[in-house]
Amino acid sequence: MCSSSFPTPLPSLGVYLLLALCITLHLASVVTADNNTIATGGKTRHYTFNIQMQKVTRLCHTRSIVTVNGQFPGPRIFAREGDRVVVKVVNHVQNNITIHWHGIRQLRSGWYDGPAYVAQCPIQTGQSYVYNFTITGQRGTLWWHAHISWLRSTLYGPTIILPKRNVPYPFVKPYKEVPVILGEWFNVDTEAIISQALRTGGGPNVSDAYTINGLPGPLYNCSAKDTFNLKVKPGKTYLLRLINAALNDELFFSIANHTITVVDADAVYIKPFETDTILLTPGQTSNVLLKTKHFHPHASFVMAARPYVTGQGTFDNSTTTGILEYESPSLFNFRTKKSKSKLFKPTLPPLNDTARAFSFANRFRSLASEQYPANVPKNIDKHFFFTVGLGTNPCPQNHTCQGPNGSMFSASVNNVSFALPTTALLQAHFTGQSNGVYSPYFPSYPIHPFNYTGYPPNNTNVISNTTHLVVLPFNTNVELILQDTSILGAESHPLHLHGYNFFVVGQGFGNYDAVNDPAKFNLIDPVERNTVGVPSGGWVAIRFRADNPGVWFMHCHLEIHTSWGLKMAWLVLDGKLPNQKLIPPPADLPKC
């Protein structure tokens, strides 16, 4: 242990060296004004994101899309646990831009979280902003994406977080690691799609294709050459870093004649389990191990993704495919060259297989080991019950609307359709100028309880254009029940919480039973996530400790539901200690 007192009046050279070492170690972990903490041994990794237009052709349609550095999908962010990541984002396009580092906890650095008008004002044309954060206690696969309007349809990429040096994975070391990003392709500008949907009050036009690493695959017209090919060697273990970057669809994913072992969820290690099909909601990530066959199979295998659908509206009923291909064992294997290799296709679950989706989600368990504990809050300070679902707003006078019965689609949490302000919520809070920007009165429970998953009420209208926040004292232990509603039909909702991981302690179908359901909660090894699917016609219970001061967005990761108002925000107050307070805003924070 370091000490500032010495037993002799004239310290030896060794003592001076010890003192110098203590000072160095202290400085390596000191809290700084421009970031949260610099982890001991971590390094700073610099990136530049030039937001620019790029012509891209898919499905024989060429259009200019918004990209980072002209790439679609965007560039990979590499870091190790404990590293600082510094990304300068320069906006060269006409759209306002923000970037969200999805799943990064942003400890005390909420200014760099990214959601427009929540954490920051957007970066305007010709301006730049430097995102500066430290990755603390996380390792695995996350991702980054635009967080304003629907620009994340093309603005996204993987965030790959390796363990600290000399810290092994808690599973077999893979031979190779491969990001596999599931997304969507639209032949028209998605900004025009959402603009039309909000104007008419109807559902948006759906995507024209799903993609694997930006490529639709041969099942789509004019796409045989735009197919993701994964070449593998026999008898090897590959780590696939799976990300669902789709705007509006949960996706099943499978590889023909192969099983995968799921080892991680949202950059948190889990108890490994085998499956032939994985389900990812938009926003979710998983690392899976693929063990290839021991001998060259003289065949190729289709990897495929298609949607899991629960809503009543239209959807993209198509399948994106790639090819898993074994490298030839020998250049001189003439027999293999002459014979045409077989092509095996996977069998994906039915589009509306809610039972499969529910049972799959129930298989996730935290490691809950000494090295990777599951610190589930046991003594709850605040209980919340949030209903989530779709509703309607009346059609304005002298206006034709395309929602149910001539109304306009809306969405809400506890019947409140959240309205984004024109000033960033975090800035308004930090400067003490919240008057007229937000109120601290978000309802903890539904104002008018009803049979949430039963026969829908006659009045389907929601309260709109309000900006209410939940205010939490620092270190509050929170339990939140998220309850689906069947007002316009039961539907799954992937809810993402910024700034936190949470523990999924329970889920079920029907209405949550506050008397009997808590007895079934898993408080030993529940999975820890940042995005969870609320079961269609059911509920999910999550717990977290509010130990990260700032304003944190929570919203459905189906982009159309967010656009309709299925979102809210938590305001977590500063703690008493210096390292429990939000850092001041950076000098280059964008202005509204």
Secondary structure, DSSP 4 states (H G I P E B T S, - for coil): ---S--SSSS--HHHHHHHHHHHHHHHHT-B-TTSSB--TT--EEEEEEEEEEEEEEETTEEEEEEEETTBSS-PPEEEETT-EEEEEEEE-SSS-B-EEEET---TT-GGGS--BTTTBPPBPTT-EEEEEEE--S--EEEEEEE-STTGGGT-EEEEEEEPPTT---SSPPPSEEEEEEEEEE-SS-HHHHHHHHHHH-SPPPPPSEEEETTB--TTSTT-TTS--EEEE-TT-EEEEEEEE--SS-EEEEEETT--EEEEEETTEEEEEEEESEEEE-TT-EEEEEEE--SS--SEEEEEEEEEE--SSS------EEEEEEEPPS-TT-HHHHHSPPEEE---PPPTT-HHHHHHHHTT-BB---SSS------S-SEEEEEEEEEEEEPPPTT----SGGG-EEEEEETTEEE---SS-HHHHHHTT--TTT-BS---SS-SS---TTSSPPS--B-EEEE-BEEEE-TTEEEEEEEEE--TT----EEEEETT--EEEEEEEESS--TTTGGGG---SSBEEESEEEEPTTEEEEEEEEE-S-EEEEEEESSHHHHHHT-EEEEEEPP-SSGGGSPPPPPTT----
